[in-house]
Amino acid sequence: MRTLISILIALVGTSSIAFAGNDWAETRNGGYVVLCPSQPAQVLDLYEAKNIHGLSLDSKASGNLEQHFSRLLSKIARLDAERALLYNTWFQDFFNEVQYISDSNFYPIPDVGYTVIAKNCRLELAIFQRAPSIFNKSRYRINQDLWQQLDEANKAALVLHELIYREYTTFGTGIDTSEPTRFLNAWVNSTEFESLDLQTYLTMLQEAQFKEFFYQDFRIDLGTWLPLTREWNRHFMTFHDSSHIRAARFSAVPLSAQEFLKPLQECLRSDVVELNGEVTFGRQANVEKLAVFFVKAPCLYKYNGTSGRYDIKSDKAILLNDGSYELSGLYNANDVLRVNEKTFIFSKETSQRARFLFDARGEVQKLFLENKACLTSNGHSIVVTSELAEVEFDMSAKKDLKIPFCLN
């Protein structure tokens, strides 16, 4: 897991600069405080927690800013250890990236979105974040006068607000306001968050357009932002109960899952593989099934086994719990497939799917076609015809395939 997280942190670090480093018109990058007469200054996120979301603020933490922030991280880590680790990594450098500005007013950033405050109160911008560039050497600019008016709990909440926002800018979404950032921050700072279950938490993340979540070392895809239609596409997710995911879509899987990924090592050559797929977990969070989709290019499997040789193009792999696995590929007209000592030639004009079942040793056992096949006169080639049919061939132990000869 540590290797996977370190890769994520490295990815996040470089992506942040690449995505937002020269974007001087960024949004969602301001943290506000609420100033009311005869009341202490309060971070907007905490003000909304009570007055909009009806939450009770957590008062268990005490001490300095670091102690309060540690309390917030421990609450996140209960449900989301990797996200807590990411925020903690950024926090370690936070005050090395700060520029304090005093005796000044920060010009408001139009990213607040919807909020409600009392008539006699006002909003003031307390912190502004922008990836370092020629316009600013420091990532964070803090209004020192407002900062000094905040207690330690509010300072910790304001820092967490900026780290949550930083995650947004790293991965990029279509949200133009800070409402999702404030919403999650409000919940983390509440007493209700301590009893929040995983299913509700992930629903929150999906609604707030967070892109990913790590579960059993799998990077679960929560959704995708579609820039052309400006829509957020939530990905499917099912649960055994409120604490255990049953099935979800993933975008990266570690090779540490050797019992499942060993058959695919010829195609997977890095510690974290950028893939699409679906994973099914058991009630004990064990992996029961994987469906891996090769989205950039089909995977070409070349293997010489005791039962023969195969050379297979695949865009999908389904790995089963007992170590056996299936490969599935789309074949176009004139594509050639070699399995054992047979050559399959696809003649249909449209794509046809072929599936292969392997045992745990990587030996091909069965071939499934969606079209009828016939044997050429020389007996060496098999033509897959355009006639639809579900056909199953036993390929184990070089058994003769019972296939009719093609009619001229």
C-alpha positions as CSV (number, residue, x, y, z in Angstrom):
1,M,0.0,0.0,0.0
2,R,2.8,2.4,0.8
3,T,4.3,2.0,-2.6
4,L,0.9,2.7,-4.2
5,I,0.4,5.8,-2.0
6,S,3.9,7.2,-2.7
7,I,3.1,6.9,-6.4
8,L,-0.2,8.7,-5.9
9,I,1.6,11.5,-4.0
10,A,4.2,11.8,-6.7
11,L,1.4,11.9,-9.4
12,V,-0.5,14.5,-7.4
13,G,2.5,16.6,-7.0
14,T,3.5,16.8,-10.6
15,S,-0.1,16.9,-11.9
16,S,-0.9,19.9,-9.7
17,I,1.8,22.0,-11.4
18,A,1.0,20.8,-14.8
19,F,-2.8,21.3,-14.4
20,A,-2.8,24.6,-12.6
21,G,0.7,26.0,-12.6
22,N,0.1,28.7,-15.2
23,D,-3.6,29.2,-14.6
24,W,-3.8,32.6,-13.0
25,A,-7.6,32.7,-13.3
26,E,-8.3,29.7,-11.1
27,T,-11.6,29.3,-9.2
28,R,-12.5,27.6,-5.9
29,N,-9.2,28.8,-4.4
30,G,-10.3,31.2,-1.7
31,G,-11.0,30.4,2.0
32,Y,-13.4,32.8,3.8
33,V,-14.2,33.7,7.3
34,V,-17.4,35.1,8.7
35,L,-17.2,38.2,10.8
36,C,-20.1,39.1,13.1
37,P,-20.4,41.9,15.7
38,S,-19.3,40.8,19.2
39,Q,-18.5,37.2,18.0
40,P,-15.2,35.5,17.3
41,A,-14.2,35.1,13.7
42,Q,-15.2,31.8,12.2
43,V,-14.3,29.9,9.0
44,L,-17.2,29.9,6.6
45,D,-17.1,26.1,6.4
46,L,-17.7,25.8,10.2
47,Y,-20.4,28.5,10.1
48,E,-22.2,26.6,7.4
49,A,-21.8,23.3,9.3
50,K,-24.1,24.5,12.0
51,N,-26.3,27.1,10.2
52,I,-26.9,25.3,6.9
53,H,-26.1,21.6,7.4
54,G,-27.4,21.3,11.0
55,L,-24.2,19.7,12.2
56,S,-22.6,19.9,15.7
57,L,-19.0,21.1,15.7
58,D,-16.5,18.7,17.2
59,S,-15.0,20.2,20.3
60,K,-13.0,17.2,21.5
61,A,-9.7,18.4,20.2
62,S,-7.6,20.9,22.2
63,G,-4.1,22.4,22.0
64,N,-2.4,24.0,19.1
65,L,-3.2,24.0,15.4
66,E,-1.2,20.9,14.7
67,Q,-3.1,19.0,17.4
68,H,-6.4,20.1,16.0
69,F,-5.4,19.2,12.5
70,S,-4.2,15.8,13.6
71,R,-7.6,15.2,15.1
72,L,-9.2,16.0,11.7
73,L,-6.9,13.7,9.9
74,S,-7.6,10.8,12.3
75,K,-11.3,11.2,11.6
76,I,-10.7,11.1,7.9
77,A,-8.3,8.1,8.2
78,R,-11.1,6.0,9.8
79,L,-12.8,5.9,6.4
80,D,-10.2,7.0,4.0
81,A,-6.6,6.3,5.1
82,E,-5.0,7.2,1.7
83,R,-6.8,10.6,1.5
84,A,-5.7,11.4,5.0
85,L,-2.1,10.4,4.1
86,L,-2.2,12.7,1.1
87,Y,-3.5,15.7,3.1
88,N,-0.9,15.0,5.8
89,T,1.9,15.1,3.2
90,W,0.7,18.4,1.9
91,F,0.3,19.7,5.5
92,Q,4.0,19.0,6.3
93,D,5.0,21.6,3.7
94,F,2.0,24.0,4.2
95,F,3.7,26.7,6.3
96,N,6.8,26.6,4.1
97,E,4.6,27.6,1.2
98,V,2.8,30.5,3.0
99,Q,3.2,34.2,2.5
100,Y,1.6,36.3,5.2
101,I,0.2,39.7,4.2
102,S,-0.8,42.3,6.8
103,D,-2.6,45.7,6.7
104,S,-4.3,44.7,3.5
105,N,-7.7,43.6,2.1
106,F,-7.9,40.6,-0.2
107,Y,-10.0,41.2,-3.3
108,P,-13.0,38.7,-3.1
109,I,-12.8,35.7,-5.4
110,P,-16.2,34.9,-7.0
111,D,-16.2,31.2,-6.1
112,V,-18.4,31.1,-3.0
113,G,-21.5,29.9,-4.8
114,Y,-24.5,29.5,-2.5
115,T,-24.3,30.4,1.1
116,V,-26.4,32.2,3.8
117,I,-25.1,34.4,6.6
118,A,-26.8,36.6,9.1
119,K,-27.6,40.2,8.0
120,N,-25.2,41.8,10.4
121,C,-22.3,39.5,9.4
122,R,-19.9,39.8,6.4
123,L,-17.5,37.5,4.5
124,E,-13.8,38.3,4.3
125,L,-11.3,36.4,2.2
126,A,-8.7,35.0,4.6
127,I,-6.5,32.8,2.3
128,F,-5.9,32.5,-1.4
129,Q,-4.2,29.5,-3.1
130,R,-2.6,29.3,-6.5
131,A,0.0,26.9,-7.8
132,P,3.5,28.6,-7.8
133,S,4.3,30.4,-11.0
134,I,5.8,33.7,-12.2
135,F,2.8,35.5,-10.7
136,N,3.4,34.2,-7.2
137,K,6.3,32.3,-5.5
138,S,4.2,31.0,-2.6
139,R,1.3,28.7,-3.0
140,Y,-0.8,30.2,-0.2
141,R,-1.3,33.9,0.7
142,I,-2.8,34.5,4.1
143,N,-4.4,37.6,5.4
144,Q,-2.4,37.8,8.6
145,D,-4.8,40.2,10.4
146,L,-7.7,37.7,9.9
147,W,-5.5,34.7,10.6
148,Q,-4.7,36.1,14.1
149,Q,-8.4,36.5,14.9
150,L,-9.0,32.8,14.4
151,D,-8.7,30.2,17.2
152,E,-6.6,27.1,16.7
153,A,-9.6,24.9,15.6
154,N,-10.6,27.5,13.0
155,K,-7.1,27.7,11.7
156,A,-6.9,23.9,11.3
157,A,-10.3,24.0,9.5
158,L,-9.0,26.7,7.1
159,V,-5.9,24.7,6.3
160,L,-7.9,21.6,5.6
161,H,-10.2,23.7,3.3
162,E,-7.1,24.5,1.2
163,L,-5.9,21.0,1.1
164,I,-9.2,19.7,0.0
165,Y,-9.3,22.4,-2.7
166,R,-5.8,21.4,-3.7
167,E,-7.0,17.9,-4.5
168,Y,-9.7,19.4,-6.7
169,T,-7.3,21.4,-8.7
170,T,-4.9,18.5,-9.1
171,F,-7.4,16.2,-10.7
172,G,-9.7,18.8,-12.2
173,T,-13.5,18.8,-12.2
174,G,-16.2,21.0,-13.6
175,I,-17.3,22.6,-10.3
176,D,-16.8,26.3,-10.3
177,T,-17.5,27.1,-6.6
178,S,-16.0,26.1,-3.3
179,E,-19.3,24.6,-2.1
180,P,-18.1,20.9,-2.3
181,T,-14.9,21.8,-0.5
182,R,-16.8,23.6,2.3
183,F,-19.3,20.7,2.5
184,L,-16.7,18.0,3.1
185,N,-14.8,20.2,5.5
186,A,-17.9,21.0,7.5
187,W,-18.6,17.3,7.9
188,V,-15.1,16.4,8.9
189,N,-15.2,19.1,11.6
190,S,-18.5,17.8,13.0
191,T,-19.3,15.2,15.7
192,E,-21.6,13.4,13.2
193,F,-18.6,12.5,11.0
194,E,-17.3,10.1,13.7
195,S,-20.3,7.8,13.2
196,L,-20.6,8.2,9.4
197,D,-20.5,4.9,7.5
198,L,-18.5,4.1,4.4
199,Q,-21.4,4.0,2.1
200,T,-22.7,7.4,3.1
201,Y,-19.2,8.8,2.9
202,L,-18.6,7.5,-0.6
203,T,-22.0,8.9,-1.7
204,M,-20.9,12.3,-0.4
205,L,-17.6,12.1,-2.3
206,Q,-19.5,11.2,-5.5
207,E,-22.0,14.0,-5.1
208,A,-19.1,16.4,-4.4
209,Q,-17.4,15.2,-7.6
210,F,-14.3,13.6,-6.0
211,K,-12.8,11.4,-8.6
212,E,-11.3,8.5,-6.6
213,F,-11.1,6.5,-3.5
214,F,-8.6,3.7,-2.5
215,Y,-10.1,0.4,-1.2
216,Q,-8.0,-2.7,-0.6
217,D,-5.2,-1.0,-2.7
218,F,-7.5,-0.5,-5.7
219,R,-8.0,3.0,-7.0
220,I,-11.8,3.1,-7.2
221,D,-13.2,5.5,-9.9
222,L,-16.0,7.5,-8.3
223,G,-16.9,9.4,-11.5
224,T,-15.8,11.2,-14.6
225,W,-16.2,14.8,-15.6
226,L,-17.3,15.2,-19.2
227,P,-16.1,18.6,-20.4
228,L,-17.9,18.6,-23.7
229,T,-21.3,18.2,-22.1
230,R,-20.2,19.7,-18.7
231,E,-21.7,16.7,-16.9
232,W,-20.5,14.6,-14.0
233,N,-20.9,10.9,-14.7
234,R,-21.1,9.0,-11.4
235,H,-19.8,5.4,-11.7
236,F,-21.6,2.4,-10.4
237,M,-20.9,1.1,-6.9
238,T,-22.7,-1.6,-4.9
239,F,-22.3,-2.6,-1.3
240,H,-22.6,-5.7,0.8
241,D,-23.6,-3.5,3.7
242,S,-22.9,0.1,4.8
243,S,-19.2,-0.7,5.5
244,H,-18.1,-3.0,2.7
245,I,-18.0,-2.4,-1.1
246,R,-19.3,-5.3,-3.2
247,A,-18.4,-4.0,-6.7
248,A,-17.0,-0.9,-8.3
249,R,-15.1,0.4,-11.2
250,F,-11.3,0.9,-10.8
251,S,-8.7,2.8,-12.8
252,A,-5.5,1.4,-11.2
253,V,-4.7,-1.8,-9.5
254,P,-1.4,-2.8,-7.8
255,L,0.6,-5.7,-9.0
256,S,0.7,-6.9,-5.4
257,A,-2.5,-8.7,-6.1
258,Q,-0.4,-11.5,-7.6
259,E,-2.9,-14.3,-7.4
260,F,-5.1,-12.3,-9.8
261,L,-2.7,-10.4,-11.9
262,K,0.0,-13.0,-12.5
263,P,-1.6,-14.1,-15.8
264,L,-1.5,-10.5,-17.0
265,Q,2.1,-9.7,-16.2
266,E,3.1,-9.8,-19.8
267,C,0.9,-6.9,-20.4
268,L,1.2,-5.0,-17.1
269,R,4.7,-3.7,-16.7
270,S,4.4,-1.1,-13.9
271,D,3.6,-1.0,-10.2
272,V,0.4,0.9,-10.8
273,V,-1.3,0.2,-14.1
274,E,-3.6,2.8,-15.7
275,L,-6.6,0.7,-16.7
276,N,-10.3,0.6,-16.6
277,G,-12.1,-2.3,-15.0
278,E,-14.5,-3.7,-12.5
279,V,-13.7,-5.5,-9.3
280,T,-16.0,-7.6,-7.1
281,F,-15.1,-8.0,-3.4
282,G,-16.3,-10.6,-0.9
283,R,-17.8,-9.7,2.4
284,Q,-14.4,-9.9,4.0
285,A,-13.1,-7.3,1.5
286,N,-11.3,-10.1,-0.4
287,V,-11.1,-9.9,-4.2
288,E,-13.5,-12.4,-5.8
289,K,-13.4,-11.3,-9.4
290,L,-11.6,-8.8,-11.7
291,A,-12.6,-7.6,-15.1
292,V,-9.7,-5.7,-16.7
293,F,-10.2,-3.5,-19.8
294,F,-7.3,-2.5,-21.9
295,V,-8.4,0.9,-23.1
296,K,-5.3,2.3,-24.9
297,A,-4.5,-0.8,-27.0
298,P,-5.4,-4.5,-27.0
299,C,-3.0,-6.7,-25.1
300,L,-1.2,-9.3,-27.2
301,Y,-0.7,-12.6,-25.3
302,K,2.0,-14.9,-26.6
303,Y,2.5,-18.2,-24.8
304,N,3.9,-21.7,-25.4
305,G,2.3,-24.1,-23.0
306,T,2.2,-27.9,-22.7
307,S,-1.1,-28.0,-24.5
308,G,0.0,-25.8,-27.3
309,R,0.8,-22.3,-28.4
310,Y,-1.5,-19.3,-28.5
311,D,-1.2,-15.7,-29.8
312,I,-4.2,-13.8,-28.7
313,K,-5.3,-10.2,-28.9
314,S,-7.5,-9.2,-26.0
315,D,-9.2,-6.0,-24.8
316,K,-10.7,-7.6,-21.7
317,A,-9.6,-10.0,-19.1
318,I,-11.8,-11.6,-16.4
319,L,-9.9,-13.2,-13.6
320,L,-11.6,-15.7,-11.4
321,N,-11.1,-16.5,-7.7
322,D,-9.6,-20.0,-8.3
323,G,-6.8,-18.6,-10.4
324,S,-8.4,-19.4,-13.8
325,Y,-9.1,-16.5,-16.1
326,E,-10.8,-15.5,-19.3
327,L,-9.5,-13.3,-22.1
328,S,-12.0,-11.6,-24.4
329,G,-11.1,-9.8,-27.7
330,L,-12.8,-8.2,-30.6
331,Y,-11.7,-9.4,-34.0
332,N,-12.3,-7.8,-37.3
333,A,-12.4,-9.2,-40.9
334,N,-9.0,-10.8,-41.9
335,D,-7.7,-10.8,-38.3
336,V,-5.8,-13.9,-37.6
337,L,-5.9,-15.8,-34.3
338,R,-3.5,-18.7,-33.5
339,V,-4.4,-21.1,-30.7
340,N,-2.4,-24.3,-30.3
341,E,-1.8,-25.6,-33.8
342,K,-4.9,-24.0,-35.3
343,T,-5.3,-20.7,-37.1
344,F,-8.6,-18.9,-36.9
345,I,-9.5,-16.4,-39.7
346,F,-12.4,-14.0,-39.1
347,S,-14.4,-13.4,-42.2
348,K,-17.3,-11.3,-41.0
349,E,-17.3,-7.6,-41.9
350,T,-18.2,-6.4,-38.4
351,S,-16.3,-7.1,-35.2
352,Q,-16.7,-10.5,-33.5
353,R,-15.9,-11.4,-30.0
354,A,-13.9,-14.5,-28.9
355,R,-13.4,-15.6,-25.4
356,F,-10.7,-17.9,-24.0
357,L,-10.8,-19.8,-20.7
358,F,-7.4,-20.6,-19.1
359,D,-6.5,-22.6,-16.0
360,A,-4.3,-21.3,-13.2
361,R,-1.2,-22.5,-15.0
362,G,-2.0,-20.4,-18.0
363,E,-3.0,-23.3,-20.2
364,V,-5.9,-22.6,-22.6
365,Q,-8.8,-24.8,-21.9
366,K,-11.8,-23.6,-23.9
367,L,-12.6,-21.2,-26.8
368,F,-16.0,-19.5,-27.1
369,L,-17.1,-17.9,-30.3
370,E,-20.3,-15.9,-31.1
371,N,-20.3,-17.2,-34.7
372,K,-20.1,-20.6,-36.4
373,A,-16.8,-21.9,-37.7
374,C,-15.6,-24.3,-40.3
375,L,-12.4,-26.1,-41.2
376,T,-10.5,-25.4,-44.4
377,S,-9.7,-28.2,-46.7
378,N,-6.0,-28.5,-45.5
379,G,-7.3,-28.9,-41.9
380,H,-4.9,-26.2,-40.6
381,S,-7.2,-23.1,-40.6
382,I,-10.6,-22.4,-39.1
383,V,-12.8,-19.8,-40.7
384,V,-15.1,-17.9,-38.4
385,T,-18.2,-17.3,-40.5
386,S,-20.9,-14.5,-40.3
387,E,-23.6,-16.9,-39.1
388,L,-24.4,-16.1,-35.5
389,A,-24.2,-19.0,-33.0
390,E,-22.7,-19.7,-29.6
391,V,-19.9,-22.2,-30.2
392,E,-17.6,-23.8,-27.6
393,F,-14.4,-25.6,-28.4
394,D,-12.4,-27.8,-26.1
395,M,-8.7,-26.7,-26.6
396,S,-7.1,-28.7,-23.8
397,A,-4.5,-31.5,-24.4
398,K,-4.5,-30.8,-28.2
399,K,-7.8,-32.5,-28.6
400,D,-9.1,-32.7,-32.1
401,L,-11.7,-30.0,-32.7
402,K,-15.0,-31.3,-34.0
403,I,-15.5,-28.7,-36.7
404,P,-17.1,-29.3,-40.0
405,F,-15.3,-28.6,-43.2
406,C,-16.1,-25.4,-45.1
407,L,-18.4,-25.8,-48.1
408,N,-17.0,-24.1,-51.2
